[in-house]
Amino acid sequence: MARLAQDRSLGFASAQGFAYFDPYMARGAILDGRAIARSVRQAVKEEVDGFRAQYGRAPGLATILIGDNAASRVYIGTKERACRKVGIQSFGYRLPEATPASKALALITELNARPDVNGILIQLPLPPPLSHERLNEALDPNKDVDGLHLLNQGRLLRGEDGFRPCTPLGVMRLLAHTGLPLAGQKAVVIGRSHLVGRPLIFLLLEHHVTVTCCHSRTTDLAGEVRRADLVIPATGQPGMIRGEWIKDGATVIDVGISRLADGSLAGDVDFPAAKERAAFITPVPGGVGPMTVAMLLKNTLKAAHQQRGNVSPL
Ligand code: NDP
């Protein structure tokens, strides 16, 4: 039952529009993360309006940025704006680079106790010597909308309901949008971080995908990619997945984002060449990135409902 509810929340039940799509006939359909994220945000907005009407208060997300990493400032700004657009209250905390762990932990304790804060997000990476494991473990797991607390990671491992990390959730939502059945597909996930690769493996397993995980010590990456129906790189190595490695009709979800010397953004996949062979492919930018933010909003709504004893409507 929980599994079925999860499928619905990822959109598998609403993908009939693609029922007759033949991946061996068509090539290079773009999975438009911006458009799909927009529809998720619209659904969240409607539910947030309903929540506010019922409880007299919108769901709230606290964001914590420590230090002055330029990319992190952009990411956190995007998340805070996205909250406001759907009516989620955003509480932004900016702490200086030299913040001692005790001060960060005191803030987390305060936010854990606040009823108007339903979700808490600590922007990574943290400046050394702060340990993100230590700060994450201090979060109330019921407010851990990034899904990185040990308890939520354990729940994912066990296939139990909990908060799942936003980027892997976004990947699953993009896969749902293809309308292709996932059970029995062969996936290769390239990258094994706690933020992306590892949680994604378990989400794919929940949907009966056969998963291979590659990393920097994999000896035949090209061979692994050639055998895969679903190719999901998350390495941060621009263009390393070559177009000729992609099996005809495969689906390619490119998680990687790197800034090139000319200031442009690039994914892990050689997009123009891969597009000639893939049935579905995500662009960078405009693929997984917007989905990550949309899933954060969805997780915050879920947290607000669960803290009221409700099942999340999305
Ligand atoms: P990490 O650096 O934590 O992990 C990178 C992974 O890639 C590691 O497991 C590493 O292997 C593997 N890897 C690196 N080089 C190679 C290689 N040559 N061949 C095979 N595997 C390799 O990164 P994250 O998981 O945090 O992020 C990965 C990418 O995704 C980054 O570009 C990041 O910007 C992007 N990202 C995008 C998000 C979005 O919303 N679109 C959100 C989060 C991340 P090993 O373990 O052996 O070192």
Residues whose N, C-alpha, C, O or C-beta is under 5 A from the ligand:
A	BS01	NDP	T167 I190 G191 R192 S193 L195 V196 C214 H215 S216 R217 A234 T235 G236 Q237 V255 G256 I257 S258 V288 G289 T292
